Amino acid sequence: MKGKKILAAAIAAGMIMTNFTFMEAAMAQTKKAVKITQTAGRTQLGEFAPDFARYNDDILFGEVWSKNDVLSLHDRSIVTVSALVASGMTDSSLKYHLQSAKKNGVTREEMAEVITQLGFYAGWPKAWAAFNLAKEVYNEPVTQNTETKGNNHMDLETIKETSLFPVGGENVNYAQYFDGKSYLHMVSLDQVVIGNVTFEPGCRNHWHIHHADKGGGQMLLVTAGRGWYQEWGKPAQELKVGDVVHIPAGVKHWHGAAKDSAFQHIAIEVPGENTSNEWCEPVEEKEYNRLP
């Protein structure tokens, strides 16, 4: 119960937290494992090797990594990086797990010590190779800091690599209400409906209205890239990482990516009575193209 109250307070305050901060805080309060959701296997190998994809997503991450009440995400990242370095892996797999280690709270100093010790046990050349990737990952600015400094352009692949939540599959069920390609992963369907929505550059949804007899509406928490939000009859509002948008019920609006950047936000459906969505006309191309 305490863990749920912490999550509710964080959402209400519009806080954007890292995977490590949120997961470890929840674990500290509840002493229960945090379920890990992974879709990389199905995304990359779902058609070619569906069984392997299932083992990767549902067993390795869904079961093994999810036992983080026994071995923390921080420690599991160290174990995984150590195994990959020892085996001589210096490809995208090692980079991904170095990025995950950074997200899970493994500091630059800790990673340097881990790889240094591995040099003595796994081999000096392997440590050298691992250091090259580790320097690249740990010298990367945190996404939020990058955006704050004005570097708001992000491509889709960068967002996929750094997303706090899975990007999910192509948003085919709502494709008719979008101009361009978007992706959707439902973070929560219980208590509060929360979705992680990712837009390719230039993608935006149509004008729409969240209806409710009481309460309702939507909140957007911007987590990556640069985008736009506009209410009917008002100027468009530029969105950057850390921005929070409160959309009242009954307000006609649209939101989506800038022309030159992919964009991602968490969409939180505000509970209400007799809620529904009304989809309207597309955003006029010439009006959208006037936006910088």
N, C-alpha and C positions, 0 to 999 in steps of 0.2 A: 504493500500500500504506500509506504514511504517513497519507494522508487517511482511509482506512478505520479505522486504529487510533485516530485522533482521534475519529471518530464513535462507535466502540465504547466508548471511555473516557468520552465525554460521557454516553452512555446509561446506562452502569454507575453513574455517579455521580449519576444522576437530574437532570441539568442540563437546564433549559429555556432554549434559546438563541433569539435572534431570527433571522429569515431572513437578515439581513445578516451577523450574526456567524458563523453556521454556514457559509453559502455562501462568504463571503470567506475564512474559515479553510481550508476545503477547497480553494479555488482556489489559495491561497498555497502549499499543500503539493503539489498535484498539477499545477498549471498547466494544468488541463483545464477545459472548460466544464461548468457545472452545469445540468442539464436543468431547465427551468421547466415545470411542469404547471399548466394553466389550464382551468377548467371553466365560467367565467362565460358564455361564448358559448352553449354548449349548454344551460346552465341557464335562461337568459333568452330565447334566440331559437331553441332547438333545433327546435321545431315550426314556428315562423313562417318562419324563414330558416335552414335547416340548413346551406346552403353558407357563408353569412356566419359562422355560429357555428363552423364547422370552420376557416375562414380565421383567425378571431380566436384560437381556442384552439390549433390545431395549427401554423399558419404564423407569425402575429405573435408569440405567446408561445413556442410549441414550437420554433420555428426562430430567429426574429430575436432575441428576448430571451434565448434560450439560448446565443447566441454571446458570453457574458459573459467568455470568455477573451480576447476581442479588445477589447471595450468593457465595463467593469464595470457591475454593476447600479446602483451609485451614479451613474455617469456617464449611463447610459441613462435613469435617472429624471430627471436634470436636463434632458436633451435632450427627453424627452417632455413634461414640465411646460412647458418653454419653447415647444414647438410649440403646445400647447393654449392657453396664455396669448396667444400671438401671434395665434392664430386667433379669439380672443374667447370661447373656451369657459369658462364658469363654472358648469357643471352638475355632476352627480354624477361625470362622467368625470374632471374636473379634481380633484375631492376624492379620488377613488380613487387617482389617481396621486400626489397630495400625500401621502396616507397610505402609499403604496408607497415614495415617496422617503424618508419618515421611517424606515420599516422598513429601507430599504437604506442607511441611514447618512448621508443628507443632513441636516446639522444645521440648526437654526433660523437660525443666523447665515448659513450658506451660502444657504439658501432666500431669506432677506431680500435678500441681495446679488444673487441671480439675478433676482428679480422687480424689484428697483430698476433694474438695467441694462436689463431688458426694457422698462421704462417709457419709456426714451429711444428704443428702436428699434421697439417694437410699439405704443406709445401709452400716455399717462398714464392714461386711464380704464380700460384693460385691466389695468394694473398695480394700480390701486386695487381693482378687482373681485377680482383674484387674491389680494391681501393679505387681504381679508375671509375667504376660504376658508382661506388659509394660517394665519392667526391661530387659526381654529377648530381646525384639525388639529393644529398644534404646541402648542396649549394643552391638548389632550386628554391626560389622564394616560396613561402606558403601562399596559396592562392589568394587568401584574403588580403595579405600584405601587398601582393602584386597589384591587385585591383585598386587598393587604396592609393597607390602611388601613380595611378593613372594608366597603367598598362592593362586596358580592359579587353583587348582582343584575345580570344581563345578559340582554337579550332576544336572540332568535335572529338578528335582522338585524345586531346589533352584533357578535356572534361571527362571522358570515359576513364582515363587513367587515374584521375585525382578525385572523382566524385565521392562524396561522403556516403551516398547510398547507391545501389545498383542503378544503372541507366535504364535497364529494362529493354523490352522489345519495341519494335516500331508500333506507333500508336494507331493501329489500323482501324480500330473501332470508332475512332473520332476523326479519321483522316478527311472525311467530307467537310469537317468544320475548320480545317487548317489549310493555309496556303504554305506549301513546303512540307518537309518531313520532320516529325517529332517522335519522341520516345517516351514511354510511360512505365514507371515501376510503382506499384502501390505499396507504400511503406506501412500503412495501417488501414484495416477495414473494421477494426473494433473500437468502440468508444468514440473516437474521432477519426474521420476518414482523411488520410494524408497520402498525397501522391508526389513522387519525384518526377517532374516534367522537364525534358531536355529538348531544346529546339536547335535544329541546324541553322547556320547563318541565313538570314532572310525569312525564316519561317515565323509565322504568327497565326494566332487563331482568329476566327471571325468575331465580329461584335456579338456579345451575348449578355444575358441577364440571369442572375441568380435570384429566383423568386422564393419568398417564404411568407407565410401569414404572420409569423413571429420569429425574431432572431434571424438566423441564416446569414448568407453572404460567404465571403471567402477571404483568407489571408494568404499572401505570397511572401515567402522568405527567399531572397535571392542568394544563391550559393556559388554561382560561377558565370563568367562571361559578362556580356553587356546586352541589355534589351530595352524594351519600351513598355509602358502602361499608359493607356489613355481612356478617359471617361468621355462619354458623349457630350459634345459642346465645350470641352475643355482642351487645353494644349496637351500634347503628349509629354509624359514624364520619363526621363532617362533612368534606367535601373542599373545599378552596379552591386557587386557583392556586399552583403550586409544590409541592403535596403529591405524594408518591410512595407508591404502595401496592404491596407485594410480596405476591402471592397464591401460596401454595404449591400444588403439585399435590395433589389429593384433598380440598381444602377447599371446602365448599359455601358459596356467597356470591352476592350481587347488588350491582349498582352502577347509579347513574343520577342524574338531575337532582333538585334541590329543587323544591318546588311552585311557588316564585315566581321561578325563574331557569332559563335555559337552562344547559347544562353541556357541557364538552368535555374529552376526555382522549385522550392517545396510549396505545394498547394495544400492548404488546410481548409477543409469544408467546415464552416462554423455551424454547429448544430442549430436546428430551428424546427418549426412546425410546418408541415405540408410544403416541404422544399421541392423545387424543381428548377431545371435549367431551360432557358429559351435561347436557341441559336438564331442569329439574325444574319444580315448580309456580310459579305467579306469586306475587309478594309480596302478602300480604294487604292489601287496601285500607285497612282500619281501622288496621293497624300502620304503613303508610306515612303516612297522614294525621296520625298522632300526631307525626311528625317536624316540627320548626319550619321 
